[in-house]
Amino acid sequence: MPLNHYQKILIINTFGIGDVLFTTPMIANLKQAMPHCEIGFVANARTAEIMRHHPDIADVFVYERDEFKEAGRRSKIELWRKASALINAIRSKRYDAVIDLSMNSQSGLFMRWAGIRERIGYDFKGRGRFLTRKIPLKGFNDKHVVEYYLDLLRCMGIKPQLLPMSFPLSEGEHSWAEQIFKEHRIEAKRAIAVVPGGGASWGNDAELKRWPASNFAELAHKFVEKFKVQIILIGSVSDGPFAQGIQARLQGQTLDLTGQTTLGQSAAIFARCRCVVANDGGPLHMAVAAGAKTVSIFGPVDPRVYGPYPGSGHTVITSHIACQPCYRRFRMAQCDHRNCLKLLTVQQVLNCAEQIF
């Protein structure tokens, strides 16, 4: 189909924060190639917040996989009603094409039922059977996820450019962050945001991506002691215990916003800080997309595939042990030691972070 025939395009990405932000260079490329095109987005309930503020996204639909599973357990009729509501909402928009990043055959079937004739995505483990244009995929392994996503644009005749990620912020979010800095007398040039949690999309395995909280506490202490900075703690409600440990080490000399911010408010805080120190996870990519400098700690995951994009202005720290990375092509290798994070010392991270100061 010629590019000028695409009037409406839907993108599906129901994964975590980082994955959704990895989609933003694709959105920018679509608008550059087809300024007239209207773009819709299917996200999960948490990441929908990001896309609702995106200036190039006209409509946002929410798909929560767990809610659909729960509905199916209760009743097939309830599941069908829930699926029909989503399908009908999408059908009413009359999309010409869908770029499906879900790697889920159910999603492809739903989009077929929604009347979208051109369905573009990955054929991963045979799950692309309902797609009309597909790229064979064994997993993300040899380049950044952003670049894998951009490959799908070539199926539409678009030669993509390597554009940066973006996190659109509202005036209200900017004003809120500015007020926080004023109220607490925080100087942007001395502010360091520390995110000791993250990795929530991994569920119960999130701890596999997290450097020990006690190390974050000691690192924050050394930052304050050596560079006279001001520490801001950011995270979800479940990250509260990590923040408490850091507060205790610094005797309360931090601003703890854990569990008190929306995603947009967190990103607005990141954008004002001198740098953001975080584990591999969604908050890291929020900081990158918001334009902040970052220091990130990677364990089992390959930063070449899932790290800051683009990499300039960011410091990625790993322990460089022989078995790292052990998460490849969506699978975690069996490991009895998890030394990739345990062996990474506070001093090593401090030494790597010094270049920012």
C-alpha positions in Angstrom: 0.0 0.0 0.0 1.4 3.5 -0.9 2.2 5.6 2.0 -0.4 8.2 1.2 -3.1 5.5 1.5 -2.4 5.0 5.2 -4.9 7.3 6.9 -5.0 5.5 10.3 -2.5 3.2 11.9 -2.7 1.3 15.2 0.3 0.2 17.3 0.1 -2.5 19.8 2.6 -2.7 22.7 1.2 -4.1 26.0 4.6 -4.7 27.6 6.4 -2.6 30.3 7.4 1.0 30.5 10.7 0.5 28.7 9.2 -1.4 25.8 6.5 1.3 25.3 9.1 4.0 25.3 11.2 2.0 22.8 8.2 2.5 20.5 8.5 6.3 20.4 11.2 6.4 17.7 8.8 4.4 15.5 6.0 6.9 16.2 8.3 9.8 15.2 9.3 8.0 12.0 5.6 7.4 11.1 4.7 11.0 11.5 7.8 12.1 9.5 6.9 9.8 6.7 3.1 10.4 6.9 2.3 13.7 8.7 -1.4 13.3 7.8 -1.7 9.8 9.4 -3.7 9.3 12.6 -2.1 6.9 15.1 -3.8 4.9 17.8 -2.1 2.8 20.5 -2.9 -0.3 22.6 -1.1 -0.3 25.9 -1.6 -1.9 29.4 -3.3 0.2 32.1 0.0 1.5 33.5 1.7 2.6 30.3 -1.4 4.0 28.8 -0.6 7.1 30.9 2.4 7.8 28.8 0.6 7.6 25.4 -2.3 9.7 26.5 0.0 12.6 26.7 1.8 11.9 23.4 1.1 14.6 20.9 1.1 12.2 18.0 -1.3 9.6 19.5 -4.9 10.2 18.8 -6.5 7.3 20.7 -5.4 5.0 23.4 -6.9 1.6 24.1 -6.2 -0.5 27.2 -5.5 -4.2 27.2 -4.7 -5.9 30.5 -3.7 -9.5 29.9 -4.4 -10.5 33.5 -7.9 -9.1 33.4 -8.7 -11.1 30.3 -7.3 -14.2 31.9 -9.3 -13.7 35.0 -12.5 -13.1 33.0 -11.8 -16.3 31.1 -11.5 -18.2 34.4 -14.9 -16.9 35.5 -16.8 -17.4 32.3 -16.2 -17.8 28.6 -19.2 -15.4 28.1 -17.5 -12.8 30.2 -14.3 -13.2 28.3 -16.1 -12.8 25.0 -17.9 -9.7 26.2 -14.6 -8.1 27.3 -12.9 -9.0 24.1 -15.8 -7.8 22.0 -15.8 -4.4 23.8 -12.2 -3.8 22.9 -12.5 -5.2 19.3 -15.6 -3.0 18.6 -13.9 0.1 20.0 -10.9 -0.5 17.7 -13.2 -1.4 14.7 -15.0 1.9 15.1 -11.8 3.8 14.2 -11.4 2.0 10.9 -7.6 1.6 10.9 -5.9 0.8 7.7 -3.0 -1.1 9.3 -1.8 -2.3 12.7 1.8 -2.7 13.8 1.6 -5.5 16.4 4.5 -5.7 18.7 2.8 -8.2 21.1 4.2 -11.4 19.5 0.8 -12.9 20.5 -1.4 -14.8 18.0 -4.5 -13.8 20.0 -3.7 -10.1 19.3 -3.4 -10.8 15.6 -6.8 -12.6 15.6 -8.5 -9.8 17.5 -7.2 -7.3 14.9 -8.5 -9.5 12.1 -11.9 -9.5 13.8 -11.6 -5.7 14.2 -11.5 -5.4 10.4 -7.8 -4.3 10.0 -6.7 -5.7 6.7 -3.0 -5.0 6.9 -1.5 -6.6 10.1 2.3 -6.2 10.5 4.4 -7.9 13.2 6.8 -10.6 14.1 6.5 -14.3 13.5 7.8 -15.5 16.8 7.4 -19.3 17.5 4.7 -19.4 14.8 2.5 -16.8 16.6 2.3 -14.6 13.5 -0.2 -16.7 11.7 -2.9 -14.0 11.6 -0.4 -11.3 10.3 -0.4 -10.3 6.7 3.2 -9.0 6.7 5.6 -10.5 9.2 9.3 -10.7 10.0 10.7 -14.0 11.4 12.0 -13.5 14.9 13.9 -15.8 17.3 14.3 -13.1 19.9 16.0 -9.7 20.5 19.7 -10.5 20.6 22.1 -8.6 18.4 20.9 -5.0 18.4 18.7 -2.6 20.4 15.0 -3.3 20.7 14.3 0.1 19.2 16.0 -1.0 16.0 14.0 -4.3 15.9 10.9 -2.2 16.1 12.0 0.1 13.3 12.6 -2.9 11.1 8.8 -3.3 10.8 8.4 0.1 9.2 10.3 -1.3 6.2 7.3 -3.6 5.6 5.4 -0.4 4.9 7.9 1.1 2.6 9.4 3.5 5.1 13.2 3.8 5.5 13.5 4.6 9.2 15.8 7.0 10.8 17.5 6.3 14.2 15.6 8.9 16.2 15.8 9.2 20.1 13.1 8.1 22.5 10.7 10.7 23.9 8.6 11.1 27.0 6.0 13.8 26.4 5.4 15.9 29.5 2.4 18.1 30.2 2.7 21.7 31.5 1.2 20.5 34.7 3.9 17.9 35.2 6.6 20.4 34.5 5.0 22.9 36.9 4.6 20.2 39.6 8.3 19.2 39.4 9.4 22.9 39.5 7.3 23.5 42.6 8.8 20.4 44.3 12.3 21.8 43.7 11.3 25.2 45.1 9.5 23.9 48.2 12.5 21.7 49.2 15.2 24.2 48.1 16.7 21.7 45.7 19.3 22.9 43.1 19.0 21.2 39.8 22.8 21.1 39.3 23.2 19.3 42.7 20.1 17.0 42.4 20.6 13.2 41.9 17.6 11.0 41.5 18.1 7.5 42.8 15.8 4.6 41.8 16.6 1.5 43.8 13.7 -0.6 42.5 12.4 -1.0 39.0 11.9 -4.0 36.7 8.3 -4.4 37.7 7.4 -5.9 34.3 9.4 -9.0 35.4 6.9 -9.7 38.2 8.3 -12.0 40.9 11.7 -12.1 39.1 12.2 -8.3 39.3 14.8 -8.8 42.1 17.0 -10.5 39.5 17.5 -7.1 37.9 18.1 -5.1 41.1 21.4 -4.2 42.7 21.1 -4.7 46.5 19.3 -1.9 48.2 22.0 -1.7 50.9 24.4 -0.9 48.1 22.2 1.9 46.8 22.1 3.3 50.4 25.9 3.3 50.7 26.3 4.8 47.2 23.8 7.6 48.0 25.8 8.3 51.2 29.1 8.5 49.3 27.5 10.8 46.7 26.4 13.2 49.4 29.7 13.0 51.3 32.0 13.4 48.2 30.0 15.7 45.9 27.6 17.5 48.3 24.6 16.6 46.2 20.9 16.3 47.1 19.3 12.9 46.8 15.7 12.4 45.5 14.3 8.9 45.9 11.8 7.8 43.2 9.9 4.6 42.9 6.6 2.8 43.2 4.8 2.0 46.4 6.4 -1.4 46.5 9.8 0.2 46.5 9.1 1.8 50.0 11.4 -0.6 51.9 14.4 0.3 49.6 13.8 4.0 50.2 13.6 3.5 53.9 17.0 1.9 54.0 18.5 4.8 52.1 16.8 7.3 54.4 18.2 5.5 57.4 21.7 5.5 56.0 21.5 9.3 55.2 19.7 10.0 58.5 16.7 11.4 56.6 18.7 13.8 54.5 16.9 12.9 51.3 13.6 13.8 49.6 11.6 10.6 49.4 8.9 10.7 46.7 8.6 6.9 46.6 5.0 6.0 45.8 3.9 9.6 45.5 4.4 10.3 41.8 2.7 9.5 38.5 5.0 8.3 35.7 4.9 11.8 34.2 5.7 13.5 37.5 8.7 11.1 37.9 9.9 11.8 34.4 9.6 15.6 35.1 11.8 15.2 38.2 14.3 13.2 36.2 14.5 15.9 33.6 15.5 18.5 36.2 18.2 16.4 37.9 21.9 16.4 37.2 21.7 12.7 36.7 19.6 9.6 37.5 21.0 6.4 39.1 18.9 3.4 38.4 18.7 -0.4 37.8 17.9 -1.8 34.5 14.1 -1.1 34.2 11.4 1.2 33.2 12.5 4.3 35.3 15.9 4.2 33.6 14.2 4.5 30.2 11.9 7.2 31.5 14.9 9.2 32.5 16.6 8.7 29.1 13.5 9.7 27.2 13.0 12.8 29.4 16.5 13.9 28.5 18.4 13.2 31.7 21.9 11.8 32.0 21.9 8.4 33.6 24.1 5.9 35.5 22.5 2.4 35.1 23.3 -0.9 36.6 22.8 -4.0 34.5 22.9 -7.7 35.7 21.5 -10.5 33.6 20.2 -8.4 30.8 22.3 -7.2 27.8 22.5 -3.4 27.8 23.3 -3.4 24.0 19.8 -4.7 23.5 17.8 -3.2 26.4 20.1 -0.3 27.6 19.7 3.5 27.2 18.9 4.5 23.6 20.8 6.2 22.2 23.8 5.5 24.4 25.5 8.9 24.4 25.4 10.8 27.6 24.7 7.6 29.7 27.0 5.4 31.8 26.2 1.7 31.9 27.8 -0.4 34.5 28.2 -4.2 34.5 30.5 -6.6 36.4 31.7 -8.1 33.1 31.7 -11.7 34.4 32.0 -14.4 31.7 28.4 -15.6 31.9 26.9 -12.1 31.5 24.4 -11.5 30.0 22.4 -14.6 30.8 19.0 -13.3 29.6 18.9 -13.9 25.9 16.0 -14.1 23.4 13.4 -13.7 26.2 14.8 -16.6 28.3 16.8 -16.6 31.5 19.6 -19.1 31.7 19.8 -21.3 34.8 22.1 -19.6 37.4 23.1 -20.7 40.9 25.0 -17.6 42.0 23.6 -14.3 40.4 27.1 -12.8 40.8 26.6 -10.3 38.0 25.0 -8.0 40.5 26.5 -9.3 43.8 30.1 -8.8 42.7 29.5 -5.2 41.6 30.8 -3.0 44.4 29.7 0.4 45.6 33.2 1.8 44.8 33.1 0.5 41.2 29.8 2.2 40.6 31.1 5.4 42.3 34.2 5.4 40.1 32.1 5.0 36.9 29.7 7.7 38.0 32.4 10.3 38.8 32.7 11.3 35.2 29.3 12.9 35.4 30.3 15.1 38.3 
